[in-house]
């Protein structure tokens, strides 16, 4: 009887482990660590500072979109049109910058227009989902096609040339003490989201 009781206590303690040790929390980081070790053994240059920073620069763009998508998923929603909205806003920004010959005014105007347009599109998607009670999957899938068609129509299927902005070159290729500026922006944005979610009551879910 005592053995059964001890076994029950042991199983109870095991069942309480997920509160401290959860495979859902450590699974992805563990997989990334294992893959990194494998690549590091295959090529020692993989763990060099320059290569790590290069990887950080490449994932910064996707990371920024991922932080925004994280907020949507936490709220129980989904948005399939993020990539196409980024494409549409990118070509609009590029067109404005080239129209003003890559001047600082053109860059500032392009950023402001893109931010307001992105907020408006996001508000429109949220209104359609909330007011018309359309599932997020269906609504954002429709916007996926709309935004993709909008980007293609806006550019007439051609490449935008003449984009010579020192500001965006600095964001894309600039470094500070060896760390890419784009990677630092991604980390700063992540830190801001963590503070937002941990300090404001409406961010709890």
N, C-alpha and C positions, 0 to 999 in steps of 0.2 A: 504494500500500500504506500509505503514511504517512497519506494522507487518510482511508482506511478505519479506520486505527487511531485517529486523532483523533476520527472520528465515533463509534467504539465507546466511547471514553473519555467523549465528550460524552453519549451515551445512558446510559452507566452512572451518570454524575453526575445526570442527570435522573431516573433510576429511584430514586436515593437521596434525592430531594427529599421524598417523603412522610414520612420520618422527622423532618424539620424543618417542612415545610409540607404539611399534610394537609387536603384539601378536607372530609373528614369532621369535622375539628376547627374549621375556620374557616367552613364553609358556613353553618351556622345563625346564628352571630354576624354574618356578612356580610349575610345576608338581612335580619336584624333592623335592621342599620345602614342598608341601602338603603331599607327600608320607613319607618324613622324619618325619613330625609332627605326622602322623598317627602311624608310628612305634615307635616314641618316647613316645606317649601316651600309646601304648600297652606294651612297656617295657622301663622304664626309663634308663636302662643301654645303650640303643641305642645311647644316646647323650654323653656317657662318652668319655673321651679323648682317652682311649685305644681302644675302639671300632671304633671311627672315624679314628684313625691312622691305625687300622687294615683294614678298608675298603679302605683307601688310598693306602695301600700296595698292596691290591688285584687288584685295578683298574689301578695301575701304568703301568703294562705290556700292557693292552689294550689301555690305554691312549697314550702311546708312539706310537703305531701303528695308533691310531686315528689322532694324529697331522700330521703324514706323509700323511694319507689319506685325511686330510683336504686340503693340498696343491693341491692334484690331483683334488679334487672336485671343488675347487676354479677355477682351470684352465679349468673346463668344462669336465673333464674326469671321469673315474671310474676304479677301479682295484679290481677285484674279487679274485685275487690270493695272496693277502697279507698274509693271514693266512697260506697257504700252503708253501709259500716262507719262512716264519718264521719257520715252521716245518722243512723244509729241511736244513736251515742254523743252526738250533738248533742241529740237529743230527750230522751234520758235525763238529760243534764246540765241541760237547760232545765226538765225536770219536777222534778228535785231542788231546783233553785234557787228555783223558784216555790213549791214545797211549804214551804220554810223562809223564805218572804217575802224572798228576795234578801239574806239576812244573810250575814256573812262565813263563818259556820259552814257554811251551805248551799253557798256557792261552793266552799269548801275540800273539803267532802264530795263535791260533784259532780265536781270535778277528780280526786280520788283514786279514786272509783268508776269514772270513765271510763277512767282510765289502766289500772287493774287489769283492767277488762273488755276494753279494747283489747288488752292483753298476752295475756289468756286466749284471745280469739278468734284472734289471730295465732298463738299456740302451737298451738291446735287445727287451724288450717289447715296449719301446718307439719308437725304430726304425721300428719295424713291424707295429705299429699303424700309424706312420707318413709317412714312405717311401712307404709302401704297401697300405696305405689308408684303413686299416681294422678297423672297429669300436672297440673302447676300450672294450666294453662289450664282444664281440666275442673273441678278442685276449686274454684278461685276463682270460676268462672262459677256453680257451684252455690251458693256462699256469697253471691254477688251477689244471687240470688233470695231466699235465706234471710234475709239482713240487710235487704233491701228490704221483705220481708213483715213482718219483725220490727218495723221502724220504723213501718210503716203500722198494724200491730196495736197497738203500744204507744200510739200517739196516737189510735187509733180513727178515723183519717182527719181529725182536726181540728187546728186551729192552736193552739199553746200561747201563751197570753196572760199578761201580768203579769210579764214578764222585765225587771226593773229592777236590774241589777247594775252598780254603779259600776266594779267591777274589769274586767268585760268591755267596758264602754263605754270605759274607759281604754285597753285593748288594741286595740279596734277603731277608735276615733276619736282617741285621745290622740297627742300629738306631743312630741318633745324636740328643741329647737333647730330646729324646723320639719320634722323627719323623723318620719314615722309610727312609732309604737311597734311595730306589727305588722310593718312592713318591717325594723326593726332586729332583731326576734326572728328573722325568716327568715334574715337575714344572719349572725346569731350562730349559729344552728343549722347553717347551711352551713359556717361556719368550724370548728365543732366536728366535723362529719363529715370535713372535709378533714384535720384533725389526727388524727382517729381512723384514717382510712384510710392515712395516711402514716407513722404511728408504731407501729402494732401489726402484728405479723407475720401474724396470722390474717385481716387485712383485705386481704392481697394476693391477686390473682386472675390 
